[in-house]
Amino acid sequence: MADTALPPATVSAASFAAQPVRGSGILPSQMLRHLIESGDIQADAPIGEDQVQPASLDLRLGAVAYRVRASFLPGQGVTVRQKIDQFGMHEIDLSRGAVLERGCVYIVPLMERLRLRAGIAGLANPKSSAGRLDIFTRVITDGGEAFEAIPAGYEGPLYAEIAPRTFSILVHRGTRLNQLRLRKGQPGLSATELHALHAAQQLTDRPLERDDLRGGVPFSVDLSGETAAPGFAGGVIGYRARRNAGLIDFDNIGAYAIEDFWEPLVAVRGGLVLDPDDFYILASKESVAVPPDHAAEMVAYDTSVGEFRVHYAGFFDPGFGHGAAGGREGDGIGSRGVLEVRSHDVPFLIEDGQRVGRLIYEKLAAAPDKLYGQGIGSSYQRQGLTLGKQFRR
């Protein structure tokens, strides 16, 4: 896939880029760009400007995938390649595109590799469009003892573990399923700091007290049916993936009819029963915003609120839902969180307004020189109940 050069900044971000650099925080776009230029981030092919997001870097699949018998972590002193040699089944050429079958596990060397400095660590996550297709994908490293976590000072290759769970997918060399954030120090916010940020920036349209913000900004599920979904008159609360649907080319944008892959769900009294064999797309009741000098992550489900998982793709970039990046309409906040939901083991009932997770906010080391939004080609600004970008809207 060709690299596409985009302008390095947006008009909306210009007033924020002159703010001072903090001693710690998530590295913004201009710092990521500097690490690319200095060789701390390297790649098999030039890294395009469109890979550099406001507070993360899109990672690209390499030219080959390995079908493996099982998911694994290498462990201390062991390389991913050694594990592939031990558990690999066959090799797949991605240079002209290849199908990754649902229910199978694959390891793909990524085009990017790292030479991190001491004190800079990484955290990876699936991109939103991967999560909305129920593609279970995680980044692993040589010697890794945890998924998605890249230790400070790591030097070496990156790999994606990919396990499509609902749809078989067609991917290519250069397909972007994962994204990486780099951070210096501990950029998290205390409940007091988060309360002050909410008072100044209105992080959500939910009324919140200071005690509500311990552990992040809470969000709940919207099962009211008050928000219309694309192609329907209203009353749609979400979508359930159709079983045995066709193949999806991940890079084919706007190519697929919603009804061929998804069953719309309408509001009913008493809530929604999640079947453990099914995958659902729902939306948060609250709209949320991320200020230009912060980033957020939607944390995975908490077992104390039910036996289900919410949201595989957790990164929310600076400007998401924020007025400075066109994320608000009028006096409101314009972007809801889309929830990728799967029940564990047993059917589980969720009800309208039930709290299902939290948004963790973190400081940036400096305000980015670009913000999430249409100015950089972002797909989900001012979203409501929105499926992946592969489907016609």
Number of C-alpha atoms within 10 A of each C-alpha: 11 8 13 10 11 14 10 16 18 18 12 20 22 14 12 17 19 12 12 10 13 15 12 18 23 29 28 31 25 21 17 22 19 12 18 17 12 11 13 16 19 19 17 11 13 12 23 13 17 16 19 24 27 31 35 26 24 22 28 27 25 24 18 18 26 21 22 21 15 12 13 18 18 19 15 10 8 15 18 22 15 12 16 19 11 11 16 18 12 12 14 16 15 20 15 10 17 17 16 21 18 17 11 16 22 25 28 23 23 25 21 22 21 20 18 21 14 11 13 20 19 21 16 26 25 28 21 25 21 21 25 24 25 25 23 18 26 21 28 26 27 23 17 21 17 15 18 21 19 26 19 18 15 20 17 15 19 20 25 26 23 25 23 21 18 21 22 23 20 18 22 23 21 21 19 21 25 28 25 22 21 21 22 20 14 12 19 20 17 15 18 13 13 22 23 13 16 21 11 10 14 19 24 22 15 15 7 15 11 13 10 13 20 17 17 23 23 19 24 20 23 25 28 18 17 12 17 15 20 15 11 9 9 14 18 22 25 25 24 18 21 18 14 10 13 13 15 19 18 21 18 13 12 13 15 17 12 20 13 12 20 19 15 20 18 15 18 13 9 11 16 18 12 20 17 16 13 16 22 24 27 25 25 24 23 20 22 27 29 28 26 29 25 26 29 24 17 23 20 17 18 14 10 7 12 15 17 22 19 23 24 26 28 22 23 25 24 31 27 31 32 28 21 20 24 20 25 20 13 8 7 16 23 24 25 25 28 25 28 22 24 23 21 15 11 12 17 16 15 19 16 19 16 16 17 24 24 21 24 22 24 22 23 26 24 26 30 30 24 29 33 31 25 15 16 19 11 12 15 23 21 23 18 21 22 23 25 20 21 20 18 14 15
